[in-house]
């Protein structure tokens, strides 16, 4: 108790600062660096005459980088200096984002997206280590929602900037450079706000004295991978789907902004449900809602209502599902939760890698993304069933 009071008094006003630093870091590397590809992609397809398969390969390179970064970020050499490597990753993310405007070669672009993906994984893991430990020690876990809101905030800001610049006649190359500058500014402010990680008695307790529930853990690992596959297809191609639908094409500048806006409040909303129904049951509910949104984007003729529903339902669930999944892993993993969380991250990453690749191939053969979207919705329904089947075992947050 003494240690807790000491830690809490050490930074009575630093909790919000830490959370805001986390928000800006997540906005820079994920909301901008990772997801700005979606609103810029239609311009690239038109200018470079890419096929859907080409676009899918570049997207999958980013997700492969995320997988490699997620594995590496857990190595002791990186975990021991989380803040240092967080700042390095933020710089790499901003630099590779801006550099996407330079080469016309798809191989170089894939390499840049791979490096950016690895950097984004480092940021989400290292920033969460630094920020969430601080918030737990300060007894302010409620501010975790501010930290996770950075992804939605970054998506919204970058979508607005891309839409405004595109309306002014700015080409796809300059859109990437502009996005890189936005990411760099957010990263610089985050570097000022983010504190060093806690040590010793002030560090947050990550353990759980219970034994791991292996059957439930396996189901959640698979469910989390299916979530990665299910959300990423629509998240990658949503703006392109809108552009290719004449009846809703005027919505193109706004649809990704709506996605980002609905992502901002999603984590506290789904955490609230998780506290009342259990984490895995809330995960199942969110997966069903997301499946409805993905299915809305698969209609033969996409309507304005369908496009908005897809953006809102997908944006309103994907970060909530991320948080619920990782929180479930912490509970279900027993006294070694980091092992399960690592497996879930790998499973999620594999799903993300496969998703755009499969979608691109199916689109080339069928002429649309309809079949790929329906497959993604089915994957989300299956994820919901697996999560719900874990029952009460470790389903409630601590």
Secondary structure, DSSP 8 states (H G I E B T S, - for coil): -HHHHHHHHHTTTHHHHHHHHHHHHHIIIIIITTTHHHHHHHHHHHHHT--HHHHHHHHHHHHHHHHHHHHHHTSHHHHTTHHHHHHHHHHHHHHHHHHTTT---HHHHHHHHHHHHHHHHHHHHHHHHHHHHHHHHTT-GGGHHHHHHHHHHHHHHHHHHHHHHHHTT--HHHHHHHHHHHHHHHHHHHHHH------GGGS-----SS---HHHHHHHHHHHHHHHHHHHHHHHHHHHHHHT-GGGGGGHHHHHHHHHHHHHTHHHHHHHHHHHH-HHHHHHHHHHHHHHHHHHTT-SS--HHHHHHHHHHHHHHHHHHHHHHHHHHHHHTGGGHHHHHHHHHHHHHHHHHHHHHHHHHHHHHHSSSHHHHHHHHHHHHHHHHHHHTTTTTT-S--
